[in-house]
Amino acid sequence: MHTQPAKPNFTLLLILALLVIFCPMGIDIYLPAFPTIAEQFSVSEKQVQQTVAIFMLTVGLGQLIAGPLADRFGRKPVALTGVALYGLAALGAYYAPSFLVLMFARAIQGLGACATFVVAFAIVRDKFGSERSGQIITYLNGIVCFIPALAPILGAWLTVQFGWQMNFLFLTGFALLGFIVTLFLFRETRPADSHYQGHILDLRRFFPIISTPLFLFNSLLCMVTMSAILVFVTLAPGWLITELGGSVADFTFWFSLNAVLSILASFIMPIYIKRQPKRALKIGLLVLVSAGLLMLLLSQYKTPLALMIPMFIAAFGFALTLGSAAGRALSLFPKQAGTASALLGAMQMSGASLLVFITQYLNLSTPELIGTHFLLLIPFSYLLFRYTKYA
């Protein structure tokens, strides 16, 4: 029996926004504190960057367990458990006496964020169906784009005024707020006939999903696209501040401007995705590949604009591509939305982290590395335009 996709309402969008914000907030808020953390624990900034990598890794891999749990026990209990774990781990990072303890706390925090992330995607599939999922996901991306604009500003202020630890105390309070909102305002959305069989740790449940060409193509597309975002977020601060001699204020300005454009794109593009979802994906890929080519052409110029102009263009490509691809990847699995969302998230987060880790050994400059990740989308563009099963 098919049900009509629900219309968005403020309460549901608020809950979805809270759930998806945990992950980017856990990354962006303490970026300006990297030099301070490195100095306090007597480690390099590259080592501090690994606290982002391990967070992203556990966000991705943890979804392989969180997704089936959401299909078995429901979205709400998994979301509440994830938020609680996130908050407790943030508190552990606040009190971390050593860099090793900080890394461990970040890994646990990633496990909490993975639950909120996969549940958010499952709720979108539960409530809005395959037709509107891409559109809603793109709106959520627009909401998430506020984080790179606001979190570094907040994080820089907290670090200067109270020390880097205050960033994690803030995340603890944010988790407490999210727990209360989810507990009292969220109504379970798991379908009554939600399909669940076998043991939670039985990875064979993912084989029928990942072997579906439409899912595999679009999830890999999300992974490579996310890798371009991740390499920008983790390396651009060091490039703007250390290589180009900018200040924290300069970094905040460029990230904020990029976020404003991303917000604009993410609220305009869903209108086009709703009308022409397949064409939106094709155009999005072309925009991202073009941004990559421009990034490589401008990489010889060591100026903020040479780095940021291609990213401004890419903001519209991200808005068109990620929402469309994620919606299409989940479209065939209405009764396994949690499991399918988990697999999509694992590939998108952990796969992107692994891809960034591997490509860092190429010894490219930050602009060259970002441009390379954009150009990795060329094979996907070819397949999308060449074969109808992907279109």
C-alpha positions as a Markdown table, in Angstrom:
| # | Residue | x | y | z |
|---|---|---|---|---|
| 1 | Met | 0.0 | 0.0 | 0.0 |
| 2 | His | 1.4 | 3.4 | -1.0 |
| 3 | Thr | 0.9 | 6.5 | 1.0 |
| 4 | Gln | 1.1 | 10.1 | -0.1 |
| 5 | Pro | 4.3 | 11.9 | 0.9 |
| 6 | Ala | 3.8 | 14.1 | 3.9 |
| 7 | Lys | 4.0 | 17.9 | 3.7 |
| 8 | Pro | 6.8 | 19.4 | 5.7 |
| 9 | Asn | 5.8 | 21.0 | 9.0 |
| 10 | Phe | 7.9 | 23.2 | 11.3 |
| 11 | Thr | 8.3 | 20.7 | 14.2 |
| 12 | Leu | 9.5 | 17.9 | 11.9 |
| 13 | Leu | 11.9 | 20.2 | 10.1 |
| 14 | Leu | 13.2 | 21.5 | 13.4 |
| 15 | Ile | 13.9 | 17.9 | 14.6 |
| 16 | Leu | 15.5 | 17.0 | 11.3 |
| 17 | Ala | 17.7 | 20.1 | 11.4 |
| 18 | Leu | 18.8 | 19.3 | 14.9 |
| 19 | Leu | 19.6 | 15.7 | 14.1 |
| 20 | Val | 21.7 | 16.5 | 11.0 |
| 21 | Ile | 23.5 | 19.5 | 12.6 |
| 22 | Phe | 25.2 | 17.3 | 15.3 |
| 23 | Cys | 27.7 | 16.0 | 12.7 |
| 24 | Pro | 28.9 | 19.3 | 11.1 |
| 25 | Met | 28.8 | 21.1 | 14.4 |
| 26 | Gly | 31.2 | 18.5 | 15.9 |
| 27 | Ile | 33.6 | 19.3 | 13.0 |
| 28 | Asp | 33.3 | 23.0 | 12.4 |
| 29 | Ile | 33.1 | 24.6 | 15.9 |
| 30 | Tyr | 36.7 | 23.8 | 17.0 |
| 31 | Leu | 38.5 | 24.4 | 13.7 |
| 32 | Pro | 39.9 | 27.8 | 14.8 |
| 33 | Ala | 41.2 | 26.1 | 18.0 |
| 34 | Phe | 43.5 | 23.7 | 16.2 |
| 35 | Pro | 46.7 | 25.7 | 16.8 |
| 36 | Thr | 45.8 | 26.1 | 20.5 |
| 37 | Ile | 45.1 | 22.4 | 20.9 |
| 38 | Ala | 48.3 | 21.5 | 19.1 |
| 39 | Glu | 50.3 | 23.8 | 21.5 |
| 40 | Gln | 48.6 | 22.5 | 24.6 |
| 41 | Phe | 49.2 | 18.8 | 23.9 |
| 42 | Ser | 52.6 | 19.4 | 22.1 |
| 43 | Val | 51.5 | 17.8 | 18.9 |
| 44 | Ser | 51.4 | 19.0 | 15.3 |
| 45 | Glu | 48.4 | 20.6 | 13.6 |
| 46 | Lys | 48.3 | 17.6 | 11.3 |
| 47 | Gln | 47.8 | 15.3 | 14.3 |
| 48 | Val | 45.0 | 17.6 | 15.5 |
| 49 | Gln | 43.4 | 17.2 | 12.1 |
| 50 | Gln | 43.2 | 13.5 | 12.8 |
| 51 | Thr | 40.6 | 14.2 | 15.5 |
| 52 | Val | 38.3 | 15.2 | 12.6 |
| 53 | Ala | 39.3 | 12.1 | 10.6 |
| 54 | Ile | 38.5 | 9.7 | 13.4 |
| 55 | Phe | 35.2 | 11.5 | 14.1 |
| 56 | Met | 34.2 | 11.1 | 10.4 |
| 57 | Leu | 35.4 | 7.5 | 10.4 |
| 58 | Thr | 33.2 | 6.5 | 13.3 |
| 59 | Val | 30.3 | 8.6 | 12.0 |
| 60 | Gly | 30.5 | 6.5 | 8.8 |
| 61 | Leu | 31.1 | 3.0 | 10.1 |
| 62 | Gly | 28.8 | 3.4 | 13.1 |
| 63 | Gln | 25.9 | 3.8 | 10.8 |
| 64 | Leu | 26.2 | 0.2 | 9.6 |
| 65 | Ile | 24.9 | -0.7 | 13.1 |
| 66 | Ala | 22.7 | 2.4 | 13.8 |
| 67 | Gly | 20.7 | 1.9 | 10.6 |
| 68 | Pro | 19.6 | -1.7 | 11.3 |
| 69 | Leu | 18.9 | -0.7 | 14.9 |
| 70 | Ala | 16.6 | 2.1 | 13.7 |
| 71 | Asp | 14.7 | -0.4 | 11.5 |
| 72 | Arg | 14.3 | -2.8 | 14.4 |
| 73 | Phe | 13.7 | -0.6 | 17.4 |
| 74 | Gly | 12.5 | 2.6 | 15.8 |
| 75 | Arg | 14.0 | 6.0 | 14.9 |
| 76 | Lys | 13.3 | 7.7 | 18.3 |
| 77 | Pro | 15.2 | 5.4 | 20.7 |
| 78 | Val | 18.2 | 5.3 | 18.3 |
| 79 | Ala | 18.2 | 9.1 | 18.0 |
| 80 | Leu | 18.0 | 9.6 | 21.8 |
| 81 | Thr | 20.8 | 7.1 | 22.4 |
| 82 | Gly | 23.0 | 8.8 | 19.8 |
| 83 | Val | 22.4 | 12.3 | 21.2 |
| 84 | Ala | 23.2 | 11.1 | 24.7 |
| 85 | Leu | 26.4 | 9.4 | 23.6 |
| 86 | Tyr | 27.4 | 12.6 | 21.7 |
| 87 | Gly | 26.9 | 14.8 | 24.7 |
| 88 | Leu | 28.8 | 12.5 | 27.1 |
| 89 | Ala | 31.7 | 12.2 | 24.7 |
| 90 | Ala | 31.8 | 16.0 | 24.3 |
| 91 | Leu | 32.0 | 16.2 | 28.1 |
| 92 | Gly | 34.9 | 13.7 | 28.0 |
| 93 | Ala | 36.7 | 15.9 | 25.4 |
| 94 | Tyr | 36.2 | 18.9 | 27.6 |
| 95 | Tyr | 38.0 | 17.1 | 30.5 |
| 96 | Ala | 40.6 | 15.3 | 28.3 |
| 97 | Pro | 44.0 | 15.3 | 30.1 |
| 98 | Ser | 45.9 | 14.1 | 27.1 |
| 99 | Phe | 45.7 | 14.0 | 23.3 |
| 100 | Leu | 45.0 | 10.3 | 23.3 |
| 101 | Val | 42.0 | 10.8 | 25.5 |
| 102 | Leu | 40.8 | 13.5 | 23.2 |
| 103 | Met | 41.1 | 11.2 | 20.2 |
| 104 | Phe | 39.1 | 8.5 | 22.1 |
| 105 | Ala | 36.4 | 11.0 | 23.0 |
| 106 | Arg | 36.1 | 12.1 | 19.4 |
| 107 | Ala | 35.7 | 8.6 | 18.2 |
| 108 | Ile | 32.9 | 8.0 | 20.7 |
| 109 | Gln | 31.3 | 11.3 | 19.7 |
| 110 | Gly | 31.3 | 10.2 | 16.1 |
| 111 | Leu | 29.4 | 7.1 | 17.1 |
| 112 | Gly | 26.7 | 9.4 | 18.7 |
| 113 | Ala | 26.6 | 11.6 | 15.6 |
| 114 | Cys | 26.2 | 8.6 | 13.3 |
| 115 | Ala | 23.0 | 7.7 | 15.0 |
| 116 | Thr | 21.5 | 11.1 | 14.6 |
| 117 | Phe | 22.6 | 11.3 | 11.0 |
| 118 | Val | 21.2 | 8.0 | 9.8 |
| 119 | Val | 17.9 | 8.5 | 11.7 |
| 120 | Ala | 17.5 | 11.9 | 10.0 |
| 121 | Phe | 17.8 | 10.4 | 6.5 |
| 122 | Ala | 15.5 | 7.5 | 7.5 |
| 123 | Ile | 12.9 | 10.0 | 8.7 |
| 124 | Val | 13.0 | 11.8 | 5.4 |
| 125 | Arg | 12.4 | 8.6 | 3.5 |
| 126 | Asp | 9.6 | 7.6 | 6.0 |
| 127 | Lys | 7.7 | 10.8 | 5.7 |
| 128 | Phe | 8.3 | 12.2 | 2.2 |
| 129 | Gly | 8.7 | 9.1 | 0.0 |
| 130 | Ser | 11.1 | 8.8 | -3.0 |
| 131 | Glu | 9.5 | 11.7 | -4.9 |
| 132 | Arg | 10.3 | 14.4 | -2.4 |
| 133 | Ser | 13.3 | 13.0 | -0.5 |
| 134 | Gly | 15.9 | 14.7 | -2.7 |
| 135 | Gln | 14.1 | 18.0 | -2.3 |
| 136 | Ile | 13.9 | 17.7 | 1.5 |
| 137 | Ile | 17.5 | 16.5 | 1.8 |
| 138 | Thr | 18.6 | 19.6 | -0.2 |
| 139 | Tyr | 16.7 | 21.8 | 2.2 |
| 140 | Leu | 18.4 | 20.1 | 5.1 |
| 141 | Asn | 21.8 | 20.7 | 3.4 |
| 142 | Gly | 20.8 | 24.4 | 3.3 |
| 143 | Ile | 20.1 | 24.4 | 7.0 |
| 144 | Val | 23.4 | 22.6 | 7.7 |
| 145 | Cys | 25.2 | 25.2 | 5.7 |
| 146 | Phe | 24.5 | 27.7 | 8.5 |
| 147 | Ile | 27.0 | 25.7 | 10.6 |
| 148 | Pro | 30.2 | 26.6 | 8.6 |
| 149 | Ala | 29.1 | 30.2 | 8.8 |
| 150 | Leu | 28.3 | 30.4 | 12.5 |
| 151 | Ala | 30.3 | 27.6 | 14.2 |
| 152 | Pro | 33.8 | 28.8 | 13.5 |
| 153 | Ile | 32.9 | 32.3 | 14.6 |
| 154 | Leu | 31.4 | 30.9 | 17.8 |
| 155 | Gly | 34.4 | 28.5 | 18.2 |
| 156 | Ala | 36.9 | 31.3 | 17.8 |
| 157 | Trp | 35.2 | 33.5 | 20.4 |
| 158 | Leu | 34.9 | 30.6 | 22.9 |
| 159 | Thr | 38.6 | 29.7 | 22.4 |
| 160 | Val | 39.8 | 33.2 | 22.9 |
| 161 | Gln | 37.6 | 34.0 | 25.8 |
| 162 | Phe | 37.5 | 30.6 | 27.7 |
| 163 | Gly | 39.9 | 28.2 | 26.1 |
| 164 | Trp | 39.5 | 25.5 | 23.5 |
| 165 | Gln | 37.8 | 23.1 | 25.9 |
| 166 | Met | 34.7 | 25.4 | 26.0 |
| 167 | Asn | 33.9 | 24.3 | 22.5 |
| 168 | Phe | 33.2 | 20.9 | 23.7 |
| 169 | Leu | 31.2 | 22.1 | 26.8 |
| 170 | Phe | 29.0 | 24.0 | 24.3 |
| 171 | Leu | 28.5 | 20.8 | 22.3 |
| 172 | Thr | 27.5 | 19.1 | 25.6 |
| 173 | Gly | 24.8 | 21.7 | 26.2 |
| 174 | Phe | 23.7 | 21.5 | 22.6 |
| 175 | Ala | 23.3 | 17.7 | 22.9 |
| 176 | Leu | 21.2 | 18.3 | 26.1 |
| 177 | Leu | 18.9 | 20.6 | 24.2 |
| 178 | Gly | 18.7 | 18.2 | 21.3 |
| 179 | Phe | 17.8 | 15.3 | 23.7 |
| 180 | Ile | 14.9 | 17.3 | 25.3 |
| 181 | Val | 13.5 | 18.4 | 21.9 |
| 182 | Thr | 13.7 | 14.9 | 20.4 |
| 183 | Leu | 12.2 | 13.3 | 23.6 |
| 184 | Phe | 9.2 | 15.5 | 23.8 |
| 185 | Leu | 8.5 | 16.7 | 20.2 |
| 186 | Phe | 9.4 | 13.8 | 17.9 |
| 187 | Arg | 6.8 | 11.1 | 17.0 |
| 188 | Glu | 8.1 | 7.8 | 15.8 |
| 189 | Thr | 8.0 | 7.5 | 12.0 |
| 190 | Arg | 9.2 | 3.9 | 11.4 |
| 191 | Pro | 6.6 | 2.2 | 9.1 |
| 192 | Ala | 4.6 | -0.5 | 10.7 |
| 193 | Asp | 5.7 | -3.0 | 8.0 |
| 194 | Ser | 9.4 | -1.9 | 8.2 |
| 195 | His | 11.5 | -4.8 | 7.1 |
| 196 | Tyr | 14.0 | -6.3 | 9.6 |
| 197 | Gln | 15.5 | -9.7 | 9.7 |
| 198 | Gly | 18.5 | -11.4 | 11.2 |
| 199 | His | 21.3 | -10.2 | 13.6 |
| 200 | Ile | 22.2 | -6.6 | 13.9 |
| 201 | Leu | 25.9 | -7.3 | 13.1 |
| 202 | Asp | 25.1 | -9.5 | 10.0 |
| 203 | Leu | 26.5 | -7.4 | 7.2 |
| 204 | Arg | 24.9 | -9.6 | 4.6 |
| 205 | Arg | 21.8 | -7.5 | 5.0 |
| 206 | Phe | 23.6 | -4.8 | 3.0 |
| 207 | Phe | 24.4 | -6.9 | 0.0 |
| 208 | Pro | 21.0 | -6.7 | -1.8 |
| 209 | Ile | 21.1 | -2.9 | -1.3 |
| 210 | Ile | 24.7 | -2.2 | -2.4 |
| 211 | Ser | 24.3 | -4.6 | -5.4 |
| 212 | Thr | 21.5 | -2.5 | -6.8 |
| 213 | Pro | 23.1 | -0.4 | -9.6 |
| 214 | Leu | 21.0 | 2.7 | -8.8 |
| 215 | Phe | 22.0 | 2.7 | -5.2 |
| 216 | Leu | 25.7 | 1.9 | -5.8 |
| 217 | Phe | 26.1 | 4.6 | -8.4 |
| 218 | Asn | 24.4 | 7.3 | -6.4 |
| 219 | Ser | 26.0 | 6.4 | -3.1 |
| 220 | Leu | 29.5 | 6.4 | -4.6 |
| 221 | Leu | 28.7 | 9.7 | -6.2 |
| 222 | Cys | 27.7 | 11.1 | -2.7 |
| 223 | Met | 31.0 | 9.7 | -1.4 |
| 224 | Val | 33.2 | 11.4 | -3.9 |
| 225 | Thr | 31.3 | 14.7 | -3.6 |
| 226 | Met | 31.6 | 14.6 | 0.2 |
| 227 | Ser | 35.3 | 14.0 | -0.1 |
| 228 | Ala | 35.7 | 17.3 | -2.0 |
| 229 | Ile | 33.8 | 19.0 | 0.8 |
| 230 | Leu | 35.8 | 17.3 | 3.5 |
| 231 | Val | 39.2 | 18.1 | 2.0 |
| 232 | Phe | 38.1 | 21.7 | 1.7 |
| 233 | Val | 36.9 | 21.9 | 5.3 |
| 234 | Thr | 39.9 | 20.3 | 6.9 |
| 235 | Leu | 42.7 | 21.8 | 4.8 |
| 236 | Ala | 41.4 | 25.3 | 3.8 |
| 237 | Pro | 41.8 | 26.8 | 7.3 |
| 238 | Gly | 45.5 | 25.9 | 7.3 |
| 239 | Trp | 45.9 | 27.2 | 3.8 |
| 240 | Leu | 44.2 | 30.5 | 4.4 |
| 241 | Ile | 45.9 | 31.1 | 7.8 |
| 242 | Thr | 49.3 | 29.5 | 7.6 |
| 243 | Glu | 50.2 | 29.4 | 3.9 |
| 244 | Leu | 48.6 | 32.8 | 2.9 |
| 245 | Gly | 49.3 | 34.5 | 6.2 |
| 246 | Gly | 45.7 | 35.3 | 7.0 |
| 247 | Ser | 44.1 | 35.7 | 10.5 |
| 248 | Val | 41.3 | 33.8 | 12.1 |
| 249 | Ala | 39.0 | 36.7 | 11.1 |
| 250 | Asp | 40.0 | 36.2 | 7.5 |
| 251 | Phe | 39.3 | 32.5 | 7.6 |
| 252 | Thr | 35.9 | 33.2 | 9.3 |
| 253 | Phe | 35.1 | 35.8 | 6.6 |
| 254 | Trp | 35.7 | 33.5 | 3.6 |
| 255 | Phe | 34.0 | 30.5 | 5.3 |
| 256 | Ser | 31.0 | 32.6 | 6.1 |
| 257 | Leu | 30.7 | 34.0 | 2.6 |
| 258 | Asn | 30.9 | 30.5 | 1.2 |
| 259 | Ala | 28.3 | 29.3 | 3.7 |
| 260 | Val | 25.9 | 32.2 | 2.7 |
| 261 | Leu | 26.2 | 31.1 | -1.0 |
| 262 | Ser | 25.7 | 27.5 | 0.0 |
| 263 | Ile | 22.5 | 28.4 | 2.0 |
| 264 | Leu | 21.2 | 30.4 | -1.0 |
| 265 | Ala | 21.9 | 27.5 | -3.4 |
| 266 | Ser | 20.4 | 24.9 | -1.1 |
| 267 | Phe | 17.1 | 26.8 | -0.9 |
| 268 | Ile | 16.9 | 27.6 | -4.6 |
| 269 | Met | 18.0 | 24.4 | -6.1 |
| 270 | Pro | 15.3 | 22.1 | -4.6 |
| 271 | Ile | 12.7 | 23.9 | -6.8 |
| 272 | Tyr | 14.6 | 22.7 | -9.8 |
| 273 | Ile | 15.3 | 19.2 | -8.3 |
| 274 | Lys | 11.5 | 18.8 | -7.8 |
| 275 | Arg | 10.8 | 19.6 | -11.4 |
| 276 | Gln | 13.8 | 17.9 | -13.1 |
| 277 | Pro | 15.5 | 15.5 | -10.7 |
| 278 | Lys | 17.6 | 13.6 | -13.3 |
| 279 | Arg | 18.6 | 16.7 | -15.2 |
| 280 | Ala | 19.5 | 18.5 | -11.9 |
| 281 | Leu | 22.0 | 15.7 | -11.1 |
| 282 | Lys | 23.6 | 16.0 | -14.5 |
| 283 | Ile | 23.9 | 19.8 | -14.3 |
| 284 | Gly | 25.2 | 19.5 | -10.7 |
| 285 | Leu | 28.0 | 17.2 | -11.8 |
| 286 | Leu | 29.0 | 19.5 | -14.7 |
| 287 | Val | 29.2 | 22.4 | -12.3 |
| 288 | Leu | 31.4 | 20.5 | -9.9 |
| 289 | Val | 33.8 | 19.3 | -12.6 |
| 290 | Ser | 34.0 | 22.8 | -14.0 |
| 291 | Ala | 34.8 | 24.1 | -10.5 |
| 292 | Gly | 37.5 | 21.6 | -10.3 |
| 293 | Leu | 39.1 | 22.6 | -13.6 |
| 294 | Leu | 39.0 | 26.2 | -12.5 |
| 295 | Met | 40.5 | 25.4 | -9.1 |
| 296 | Leu | 43.5 | 23.7 | -10.9 |
| 297 | Leu | 43.9 | 26.6 | -13.3 |
| 298 | Leu | 44.0 | 29.1 | -10.4 |
| 299 | Ser | 46.1 | 27.0 | -8.1 |
| 300 | Gln | 49.3 | 28.9 | -9.2 |
| 301 | Tyr | 48.0 | 32.0 | -7.6 |
| 302 | Lys | 48.4 | 32.1 | -3.8 |
| 303 | Thr | 45.4 | 34.3 | -2.9 |
| 304 | Pro | 42.2 | 33.6 | -1.0 |
| 305 | Leu | 40.1 | 34.4 | -4.1 |
| 306 | Ala | 41.9 | 31.8 | -6.2 |
| 307 | Leu | 40.8 | 29.2 | -3.7 |
| 308 | Met | 37.3 | 30.5 | -2.9 |
| 309 | Ile | 35.9 | 31.5 | -6.4 |
| 310 | Pro | 35.8 | 27.8 | -7.5 |
| 311 | Met | 34.2 | 26.9 | -4.1 |
| 312 | Phe | 31.6 | 29.6 | -4.6 |
| 313 | Ile | 30.7 | 28.0 | -8.0 |
| 314 | Ala | 30.8 | 24.5 | -6.5 |
| 315 | Ala | 28.2 | 25.5 | -3.8 |
| 316 | Phe | 25.5 | 25.3 | -6.5 |
| 317 | Gly | 26.9 | 22.0 | -7.7 |
| 318 | Phe | 26.8 | 20.6 | -4.2 |
| 319 | Ala | 23.2 | 21.7 | -3.8 |
| 320 | Leu | 22.1 | 20.0 | -7.0 |
| 321 | Thr | 24.2 | 16.9 | -6.7 |
| 322 | Leu | 24.0 | 15.7 | -3.0 |
| 323 | Gly | 20.2 | 16.0 | -2.6 |
| 324 | Ser | 19.4 | 14.4 | -5.9 |
| 325 | Ala | 21.9 | 11.6 | -5.5 |
| 326 | Ala | 20.9 | 10.7 | -1.9 |
| 327 | Gly | 17.2 | 10.8 | -2.8 |
| 328 | Arg | 17.7 | 8.5 | -5.7 |
| 329 | Ala | 19.9 | 6.1 | -3.7 |
| 330 | Leu | 17.2 | 5.6 | -1.1 |
| 331 | Ser | 14.2 | 5.6 | -3.6 |
| 332 | Leu | 14.1 | 1.8 | -4.0 |
| 333 | Phe | 14.0 | 0.9 | -0.2 |
| 334 | Pro | 11.0 | 2.3 | 1.5 |
| 335 | Lys | 10.8 | -0.6 | 4.0 |
| 336 | Gln | 14.5 | -0.6 | 4.7 |
| 337 | Ala | 15.1 | 3.1 | 4.9 |
| 338 | Gly | 17.2 | 2.9 | 8.1 |
| 339 | Thr | 19.5 | 0.2 | 6.7 |
| 340 | Ala | 19.8 | 1.9 | 3.3 |
| 341 | Ser | 20.4 | 5.2 | 4.9 |
| 342 | Ala | 23.1 | 3.6 | 7.1 |
| 343 | Leu | 24.9 | 2.2 | 4.1 |
| 344 | Leu | 24.7 | 5.5 | 2.2 |
| 345 | Gly | 26.0 | 7.3 | 5.2 |
| 346 | Ala | 28.8 | 4.9 | 5.8 |
| 347 | Met | 30.0 | 5.2 | 2.2 |
| 348 | Gln | 29.5 | 9.0 | 2.2 |
| 349 | Met | 31.4 | 9.6 | 5.5 |
| 350 | Ser | 33.9 | 6.8 | 6.0 |
| 351 | Gly | 34.5 | 6.4 | 2.3 |
| 352 | Ala | 35.1 | 10.2 | 1.9 |
| 353 | Ser | 37.5 | 10.2 | 4.9 |
| 354 | Leu | 39.5 | 7.3 | 3.5 |
| 355 | Leu | 39.6 | 8.9 | 0.1 |
| 356 | Val | 40.9 | 12.2 | 1.6 |
| 357 | Phe | 43.5 | 10.2 | 3.6 |
| 358 | Ile | 44.8 | 8.4 | 0.5 |
| 359 | Thr | 45.0 | 11.4 | -1.7 |
| 360 | Gln | 47.0 | 13.4 | 0.9 |
| 361 | Tyr | 50.0 | 11.2 | 0.0 |
| 362 | Leu | 50.0 | 12.8 | -3.4 |
| 363 | Asn | 51.8 | 15.8 | -1.9 |
| 364 | Leu | 49.6 | 18.3 | -3.7 |
| 365 | Ser | 48.9 | 21.8 | -2.5 |
| 366 | Thr | 45.5 | 22.4 | -0.9 |
| 367 | Pro | 43.9 | 24.0 | -4.1 |
| 368 | Glu | 45.4 | 21.2 | -6.3 |
| 369 | Leu | 44.0 | 18.5 | -3.9 |
| 370 | Ile | 40.6 | 20.0 | -3.8 |
| 371 | Gly | 40.5 | 20.3 | -7.6 |
| 372 | Thr | 41.6 | 16.7 | -7.9 |
| 373 | His | 38.7 | 15.5 | -5.8 |
| 374 | Phe | 36.3 | 17.5 | -8.0 |
| 375 | Leu | 37.8 | 15.8 | -11.2 |
| 376 | Leu | 37.2 | 12.4 | -9.6 |
| 377 | Leu | 33.5 | 13.0 | -10.6 |
| 378 | Ile | 34.3 | 12.8 | -14.3 |
| 379 | Pro | 33.7 | 9.0 | -14.5 |
| 380 | Phe | 30.3 | 9.5 | -12.9 |
| 381 | Ser | 29.4 | 12.2 | -15.4 |
| 382 | Tyr | 30.3 | 9.9 | -18.2 |
| 383 | Leu | 28.2 | 7.0 | -16.9 |
| 384 | Leu | 25.2 | 9.3 | -16.1 |
| 385 | Phe | 25.2 | 10.7 | -19.6 |
| 386 | Arg | 26.1 | 7.4 | -21.4 |
| 387 | Tyr | 23.9 | 4.8 | -19.7 |
| 388 | Thr | 20.2 | 5.0 | -19.1 |
| 389 | Lys | 20.2 | 2.7 | -16.0 |
| 390 | Tyr | 22.0 | 5.5 | -14.1 |
| 391 | Ala | 19.9 | 8.3 | -15.5 |
